[in-house]
């Protein structure tokens, strides 16, 4: 059970990794979306936590390309973004829509408790990692 | 010669046209006097005509009809009807259909006509100027909104790392910290959180001011909204030894409002009331049929009250009457400005009444009937 983090903000990427690993999750963190996808294809994650505005490939583009692959159909995706303005509601309330699917979205800066609750909704911790 | 044609006369009598050409020869603007409605319309479409004066009784077209056509082409062109008839149906039609600026009886006095035309030109120029200014303002709001949105994203990104780092240490996830370290970090955390709220509030307010905030207005129970806020703030109030109670008017029906946004307003008002009340408490009250067509919501506290002078500044941006106590969440100074915008977008009003040492009542109204047109231009 591994979480894949994709965020080009290196500081936050490392901090988020620390938050999750200190709370008992196995985490792989990537700044570069292309490397992250390559990694995901080799080692299928149980949850992907990613930024929306990424260099080269945007978060929604990554989702689109991954969701075309049947192996990733049921891998949950959570967006983490500093871009909180949806059209009328905030993205956090609304979720970010990609390909007609609404993905849960957490605004940056996030509350650690909220992040842990969100992750906990999708995966159980490994026994002793 | 060399004067731009600004005024157009349409009359079927050539004698009248000659007279007009003569009368207006000395004026600083050019005129065109014609008996041909088709030619007149062509000129209106080509030249920058500001005023059209038109006879009522003509063989090809009625004056009112012609002026209505002018209005449809460009409503800014000021329209005047000239008529020898004192028949009031003509005047009625001129006003109701042609939406004319003046009706002038024939025969007219030269100075009267010249002054009417003069005023019409002023009126046209003013309208056009106002419209241009309005357009410019709208464009500026749009630029400001985009700028704010980008800045907000750019501020949030570094803030996210600062907050997560502080929270990680504060939560003792990385190991124990001593009381002094916790106190110092606690002050940093408080201010980081405040900065985050400030960025959110500025973004909210900018969206509202530029008319970009979409409301999710639907039939809702205002008493449920009030109950939710009272429950949500109960711990905060009781922690300070204050009561929080509701006094709903059972006659209040379901009304149309955005429950998230009205919740935001109520939370803001109740939060403020708690912060500035030392003993007693807060009452949330509703009144049906206030001023006939509104529901009145009152947030009543038994706090220290607000002076006349401070009351005037309350709804302005970044106006904080008093800094909160030590260890208390500071406000952003935008809460009431945002509340005012939200209530305004609902078609209601918000105001405050207060007596020093007696307490303060914040009140707002929400319309009982949904407004048909919610389009609020800048």
Interface residues (C-beta under 8 A of the other chain):
Chain A: X9 X11 X12 X15 X16 X18 X19 X22 X23 X82 X83 X84 X85 X87 X88 X89 X93 X107 X108 X109 X110 X111 X112
Chain B: X149 X152 X153 X156 X157 X159 X160 X161 X162 X163 X164 X165 X167 X168 X171 X173 X174 X192 X196 X200 X203 X207 X213 X214 X215 X216 X260
